[in-house]
């Protein structure tokens, strides 16, 4: 018995893609793109609670590392109040010292010494803000650029070389150094952008490799006569002259320099670029859905290159803040760990300029206050690194934060409002 011939459906009855019961093929990297999108679209409340939760767990670690708490734990069942009192003393004193080293020191006898901690916070926050702005642009465009470390180094190399090599008038000299720093970071990030556009190489792998190359590159350059300080065998460059250095904002008693103003101006520019310009709209379109962006006529590959160039320029400016402002010299540790910390800053700030500035100041406070916390209370400074790591963990897992604080999921549909018949409304009236 022959089977009946299937009758084709008219065009109007053909189910659209996604409703056929067959899963559509996913583009490579869609899982990472969805995870990045979930982290960036979480609410501000989740970000704030992630910081709070990290500080709470950090307090637990501070108490566990305190000698008085460990001693009181030995007779907890006979006098449990001693353990709680010792734990509260350890945590409160540690966080009070952290606040004194990051915001305001009430023990200082002079006002200048009392407010100096906050200026240190802003100084440390400057490269974090600049690098975080660049990473945030990449995140919103769907590129997980983690190469800010290498881009900071290249920006520092370009800025430092122009600074200590050429003898130029003050304003022109500083301007060329800043432009050189932006170009150095942009060129280094542009390598990853071109490889992504031309070959499809994943930006995470490429930027990791470029980070390592930059570390060895600056170490090699500092061994050359053109970069090494005359009469010194140490890997350090000649000092940056005053004509190429960022001027101090509050005088010689403070380290805060004009690089912080550059960071604020960069945040304003990043907001205009992503929210008000055509190229920013293309970046956001590619980040939301590259298939739809390509269908709309946007060159996705060109957008990848321009995103990386822009992100690298911001990170290069972070290198200029270190070389021309804070250190005034080029060393192998010019980038410290700013490039990696900037990833957390961008995620905590949800890749928005205002959020990135606030997150950068927060992390600057943790770094600046951690030193004072260790000096005054003996609390290991590694606790600050643990708090930063916990913030990364909670930012990367918004459902975890929502479950701890019992917040509703944003995907949970709201119950519809009951519809009251017109007749019932007239009767109640």
C-alpha positions as CSV (number, residue, x, y, z in Angstrom):
1,X,0.0,0.0,0.0
2,X,1.6,3.3,-1.1
3,X,1.9,6.2,1.3
4,X,-0.1,9.3,0.4
5,X,1.7,12.1,-1.4
6,X,2.4,15.0,1.0
7,X,0.6,18.1,0.1
8,X,2.9,21.2,0.4
9,X,1.7,24.1,2.5
10,X,1.1,27.4,0.9
11,X,3.7,30.1,1.6
12,X,1.5,31.8,4.1
13,X,1.3,28.6,6.2
14,X,5.0,27.9,6.3
15,X,6.1,28.2,10.0
16,X,8.7,30.9,10.5
17,X,12.2,30.0,11.7
18,X,12.3,29.1,15.4
19,X,8.7,27.6,15.3
20,X,9.4,24.5,13.3
21,X,10.5,22.5,16.4
22,X,14.0,22.3,15.0
23,X,16.7,24.3,16.8
24,X,18.3,26.9,14.7
25,X,22.1,26.7,14.4
26,X,23.8,29.1,16.8
27,X,26.7,31.3,15.8
28,X,30.0,30.5,17.5
29,X,30.4,32.6,20.6
30,X,26.7,33.2,21.1
31,X,26.9,31.7,24.6
32,X,29.6,34.1,25.6
33,X,27.7,37.0,24.0
34,X,24.5,36.0,26.0
35,X,26.5,35.8,29.2
36,X,28.0,39.2,28.6
37,X,24.6,40.7,27.7
38,X,23.1,39.3,30.9
39,X,25.9,40.9,33.0
40,X,25.6,44.3,31.3
41,X,21.8,44.4,31.5
42,X,21.4,43.5,35.1
43,X,19.9,46.3,37.3
44,X,21.9,48.8,39.3
45,X,20.5,47.3,42.4
46,X,22.2,44.0,41.6
47,X,25.5,45.7,41.1
48,X,25.2,47.5,44.4
49,X,24.2,44.4,46.3
50,X,27.1,42.5,44.7
51,X,29.5,45.0,46.3
52,X,27.7,44.8,49.6
53,X,27.8,41.0,49.5
54,X,31.5,41.0,48.7
55,X,32.2,43.4,51.6
56,X,30.2,41.1,54.0
57,X,32.2,38.0,52.9
58,X,35.4,40.1,53.1
59,X,34.4,40.9,56.7
60,X,34.1,37.3,57.5
61,X,37.6,36.7,56.2
62,X,39.0,39.6,58.2
63,X,37.5,38.2,61.3
64,X,38.8,34.7,60.6
65,X,42.3,36.0,60.1
66,X,42.3,38.0,63.4
67,X,44.3,36.6,66.2
68,X,41.9,37.8,68.9
69,X,39.0,36.1,67.1
70,X,40.9,32.9,66.8
71,X,41.7,32.9,70.5
72,X,38.0,33.6,71.5
73,X,36.8,30.8,69.2
74,X,38.7,28.3,71.5
75,X,36.2,28.9,74.3
76,X,33.1,29.9,72.2
77,X,30.7,27.6,74.0
78,X,31.5,29.0,77.4
79,X,31.5,32.7,76.4
80,X,30.1,33.2,72.9
81,X,29.9,36.9,73.4
82,X,33.7,37.2,73.4
83,X,33.8,35.8,69.9
84,X,31.2,38.1,68.5
85,X,32.8,41.1,70.2
86,X,36.2,40.3,68.9
87,X,34.9,39.7,65.4
88,X,33.0,43.0,65.4
89,X,36.1,44.8,66.7
90,X,38.3,43.3,64.0
91,X,35.9,44.0,61.1
92,X,35.0,47.5,62.2
93,X,38.6,48.6,62.8
94,X,39.7,47.2,59.5
95,X,36.9,48.9,57.5
96,X,37.4,52.1,59.4
97,X,41.1,52.1,58.5
98,X,40.1,51.3,54.9
99,X,37.8,54.4,54.9
100,X,40.5,56.5,56.5
101,X,43.0,55.5,53.8
102,X,40.6,56.0,50.9
103,X,38.2,58.9,51.8
104,X,38.9,60.9,54.9
105,X,41.4,60.5,57.8
106,X,39.8,61.8,61.0
107,X,43.1,61.3,62.9
108,X,45.0,63.8,60.8
109,X,45.8,67.1,62.5
110,X,45.7,69.2,59.3
111,X,42.9,69.4,56.7
112,X,45.3,68.8,53.9
113,X,46.4,65.5,55.4
114,X,42.8,64.6,56.2
115,X,41.6,64.9,52.6
116,X,44.7,63.5,51.0
117,X,43.4,59.9,51.0
118,X,40.5,60.9,48.7
119,X,43.0,62.5,46.3
120,X,45.0,59.3,46.3
121,X,41.8,57.4,45.5
122,X,41.2,59.6,42.5
123,X,44.8,59.3,41.4
124,X,44.6,55.5,41.5
125,X,41.1,55.5,39.9
126,X,42.3,57.6,36.8
127,X,43.8,54.7,34.8
128,X,41.0,52.4,35.9
129,X,38.4,54.8,34.6
130,X,40.2,55.3,31.3
131,X,40.8,51.6,30.7
132,X,37.3,50.7,31.9
133,X,35.7,53.1,29.4
134,X,37.5,51.4,26.5
135,X,36.6,47.9,27.7
136,X,33.0,49.0,28.2
137,X,32.8,50.1,24.6
138,X,34.0,46.7,23.5
139,X,31.6,44.9,25.8
140,X,28.6,46.8,24.5
141,X,29.7,45.9,20.9
142,X,29.9,42.3,21.8
143,X,33.7,42.0,22.0
144,X,35.2,40.6,25.2
145,X,38.4,42.6,25.0
146,X,40.7,41.7,27.9
147,X,43.8,43.2,26.3
148,X,43.7,46.5,28.2
149,X,46.9,45.4,30.1
150,X,49.0,45.4,26.9
151,X,47.3,48.5,25.5
152,X,48.2,50.4,28.7
153,X,51.8,49.3,28.2
154,X,51.9,50.4,24.6
155,X,50.3,53.7,25.5
156,X,52.9,54.2,28.2
157,X,55.7,53.3,25.8
158,X,54.6,55.9,23.2
159,X,53.9,58.6,25.7
160,X,57.2,58.0,27.6
161,X,59.4,58.0,24.5
162,X,57.9,61.2,23.1
163,X,58.2,62.7,26.6
164,X,61.8,62.1,27.4
165,X,63.2,62.1,23.8
166,X,62.0,65.4,22.4
167,X,62.4,68.9,23.7
168,X,59.2,70.8,22.8
169,X,57.2,73.7,24.3
170,X,55.1,72.8,27.3
171,X,51.6,72.6,26.0
172,X,52.6,71.1,22.6
173,X,54.8,68.5,24.3
174,X,52.1,67.2,26.6
175,X,49.6,67.2,23.8
176,X,51.8,65.1,21.5
177,X,52.5,62.7,24.4
178,X,48.8,62.2,25.0
179,X,48.1,61.7,21.3
180,X,51.0,59.2,21.1
181,X,49.6,57.3,24.0
182,X,46.2,57.0,22.4
183,X,47.7,55.9,19.1
184,X,49.9,53.3,20.8
185,X,47.0,51.7,22.6
186,X,44.8,51.9,19.4
187,X,47.4,50.3,17.2
188,X,48.0,47.4,19.7
189,X,44.2,46.8,20.0
190,X,43.8,47.2,16.3
191,X,45.8,44.0,15.7
192,X,43.2,42.0,17.5
193,X,40.4,43.9,15.7
194,X,41.9,43.1,12.2
195,X,42.5,39.5,13.1
196,X,38.9,39.2,14.3
197,X,37.5,40.8,11.2
198,X,39.8,39.0,8.7
199,X,40.2,35.5,10.1
200,X,37.5,35.2,12.8
201,X,40.2,34.8,15.5
202,X,38.6,35.1,18.9
203,X,39.5,38.4,20.6
204,X,40.0,36.8,24.0
205,X,42.8,34.6,22.8
206,X,44.4,37.3,20.7
207,X,44.4,39.9,23.4
208,X,45.8,37.5,25.9
209,X,48.7,36.8,23.6
210,X,49.2,40.5,23.0
211,X,49.3,41.2,26.7
212,X,52.2,38.8,27.1
213,X,54.0,40.3,24.0
214,X,53.6,43.8,25.5
215,X,55.1,42.7,28.8
216,X,58.2,41.3,27.1
217,X,58.4,44.2,24.6
218,X,58.6,46.9,27.3
219,X,61.2,44.8,29.2
220,X,63.3,44.6,26.0
221,X,63.0,48.3,25.2
222,X,64.1,49.3,28.6
223,X,67.3,47.4,28.0
224,X,68.2,49.6,25.0
225,X,70.2,52.8,25.2
226,X,67.3,54.8,23.7
227,X,65.0,53.9,26.6
228,X,67.4,53.4,29.5
229,X,68.3,56.1,31.9
230,X,71.9,57.2,31.4
231,X,74.3,56.0,34.2
232,X,71.8,53.4,35.5
233,X,71.7,49.7,35.1
234,X,68.1,49.4,36.2
235,X,65.3,48.9,33.7
236,X,64.0,52.5,34.0
237,X,63.7,55.3,31.5
238,X,64.8,58.9,31.9
239,X,62.4,61.0,33.9
240,X,59.6,62.8,32.1
241,X,60.3,66.5,31.9
242,X,57.8,69.1,33.3
243,X,56.9,70.1,29.7
244,X,55.5,66.7,29.0
245,X,54.0,65.9,32.5
246,X,50.4,66.3,33.6
247,X,50.3,69.3,35.9
248,X,49.4,68.7,39.5
249,X,45.9,69.9,40.4
250,X,46.3,70.6,44.1
251,X,49.9,71.5,44.4
252,X,53.1,69.6,45.3
253,X,51.5,68.1,48.5
254,X,49.2,65.9,46.5
255,X,49.7,63.4,43.6
256,X,46.4,64.2,41.9
257,X,47.2,65.4,38.4
258,X,45.4,66.6,35.3
259,X,45.1,63.0,34.0
260,X,41.9,62.8,36.2
261,X,40.4,65.6,34.2
262,X,41.3,63.7,31.0
263,X,39.5,60.7,32.4
264,X,36.3,62.8,33.1
265,X,36.5,64.3,29.6
266,X,36.9,60.8,28.2
267,X,33.8,59.6,30.0
268,X,31.8,62.5,28.5
269,X,33.1,61.6,25.1
270,X,32.4,57.9,25.5
271,X,28.8,58.8,26.5
272,X,28.4,61.0,23.4
273,X,30.0,58.4,21.2
274,X,27.8,55.5,22.3
275,X,24.5,57.3,22.9
276,X,24.5,60.2,20.4
277,X,26.7,59.3,17.4
278,X,26.1,57.2,14.3
279,X,29.2,55.1,14.9
280,X,28.1,54.4,18.4
281,X,24.7,53.2,17.2
282,X,26.5,50.8,14.8
283,X,28.6,49.5,17.7
284,X,25.5,48.9,19.8
285,X,23.7,47.3,16.9
286,X,26.5,44.9,16.3
287,X,26.7,44.0,20.0
288,X,23.0,43.4,20.2
289,X,22.6,41.2,17.1
290,X,25.4,41.1,14.4
291,X,23.1,39.2,12.0
292,X,20.4,41.9,12.1
293,X,23.1,44.6,11.9
294,X,24.6,42.9,8.8
295,X,21.1,42.6,7.3
296,X,20.6,46.4,7.9
297,X,23.7,47.2,5.9
298,X,26.2,47.6,8.7
299,X,29.7,46.2,8.0
300,X,30.2,44.0,11.1
301,X,33.9,43.4,10.3
302,X,34.6,47.1,10.0
303,X,32.8,47.7,13.2
304,X,35.0,45.1,15.0
305,X,38.1,47.0,13.9
306,X,36.8,50.4,14.9
307,X,35.6,49.1,18.2
308,X,39.1,47.7,19.1
309,X,40.8,50.9,17.8
310,X,38.6,53.0,20.0
311,X,38.9,50.8,23.1
312,X,42.7,50.7,22.7
313,X,42.9,54.5,22.5
314,X,41.1,54.8,25.8
315,X,43.5,52.2,27.4
316,X,46.5,54.0,25.9
317,X,45.3,57.1,27.7
318,X,45.4,55.1,30.9
319,X,49.1,54.4,30.2
320,X,49.7,58.2,29.7
321,X,48.2,58.8,33.2
322,X,50.7,56.5,34.7
323,X,53.8,57.6,32.8
324,X,53.0,61.4,32.5
325,X,51.2,61.8,35.8
326,X,51.6,59.3,38.6
327,X,55.1,57.8,38.0
328,X,56.6,60.3,35.6
329,X,58.9,57.5,34.4
330,X,58.5,54.4,32.2
331,X,59.2,51.1,34.0
332,X,58.4,47.4,33.2
333,X,55.5,47.6,35.8
334,X,53.9,50.6,34.2
335,X,50.5,48.8,33.8
336,X,50.6,47.1,37.3
337,X,47.3,45.2,37.3
338,X,45.1,48.1,36.0
339,X,44.3,46.4,32.8
340,X,42.8,43.4,34.6
341,X,41.1,45.4,37.3
342,X,39.5,47.5,34.6
343,X,37.5,44.5,33.4
344,X,35.8,44.4,36.8
345,X,35.3,48.2,36.7
346,X,33.6,48.0,33.3
347,X,31.4,45.1,34.3
348,X,30.5,46.7,37.7
349,X,29.6,49.9,35.9
350,X,27.6,48.0,33.4
351,X,29.8,49.5,30.6
352,X,28.1,52.9,31.0
353,X,30.4,55.9,31.4
354,X,28.9,57.2,34.6
355,X,28.9,53.7,36.1
356,X,32.4,53.1,35.0
357,X,33.6,56.4,36.7
358,X,31.9,55.4,40.0
359,X,33.2,51.8,39.8
360,X,36.7,53.1,39.1
361,X,36.6,55.4,42.1
362,X,35.4,52.5,44.2
363,X,38.2,50.3,43.2
364,X,40.6,53.2,43.6
365,X,39.4,53.5,47.1
366,X,40.0,49.8,47.8
367,X,43.5,50.0,46.4
368,X,44.4,53.2,48.2
369,X,42.8,52.3,51.5
370,X,44.1,48.7,51.5
371,X,47.6,49.9,52.3
372,X,46.5,51.9,55.3
373,X,44.2,49.1,56.5
374,X,47.2,46.7,56.5
375,X,49.5,49.3,58.3
376,X,47.1,50.2,61.0
377,X,45.3,46.9,61.8
378,X,47.6,44.2,60.4
379,X,44.9,43.0,58.1
380,X,46.4,41.3,55.0
381,X,46.1,43.5,52.0
382,X,45.2,40.4,50.1
383,X,41.7,40.8,51.6
384,X,41.2,43.7,49.2
385,X,42.0,41.4,46.3
386,X,39.6,38.8,47.6
387,X,36.8,41.5,47.8
388,X,37.6,42.5,44.2
389,X,37.4,38.9,43.1
390,X,34.1,38.4,44.9
391,X,32.7,41.4,43.1
392,X,33.7,39.8,39.8
393,X,32.0,36.6,40.8
394,X,28.8,38.2,41.9
395,X,28.7,40.5,38.9
396,X,29.1,37.5,36.6
397,X,26.3,35.7,38.3
398,X,23.3,38.0,38.7
399,X,20.9,35.1,39.5
400,X,23.1,34.3,42.5
401,X,22.8,37.8,43.9
402,X,19.1,37.9,43.3
403,X,18.6,34.5,45.1
404,X,20.7,35.7,48.1
405,X,18.6,38.8,48.6
406,X,15.4,37.2,47.3
407,X,14.9,39.6,44.4
408,X,12.5,38.8,41.6
409,X,13.9,37.7,38.3
410,X,13.6,40.3,35.5
411,X,12.2,37.5,33.3
412,X,9.3,36.8,35.6
413,X,6.2,38.1,34.0
414,X,4.2,40.5,36.1
415,X,0.6,39.5,37.0
416,X,-1.9,41.4,34.9
417,X,-4.1,43.9,36.6
418,X,-7.7,42.7,37.1
419,X,-10.1,44.1,34.7
420,X,-13.1,45.6,36.3
421,X,-16.3,45.6,34.2
422,X,-17.7,49.0,33.4
423,X,-21.0,48.2,35.1
424,X,-19.2,47.4,38.3
425,X,-17.3,50.7,38.1
426,X,-20.6,52.6,37.7
427,X,-22.1,50.7,40.7
428,X,-19.1,51.5,42.9
429,X,-19.2,55.1,41.8
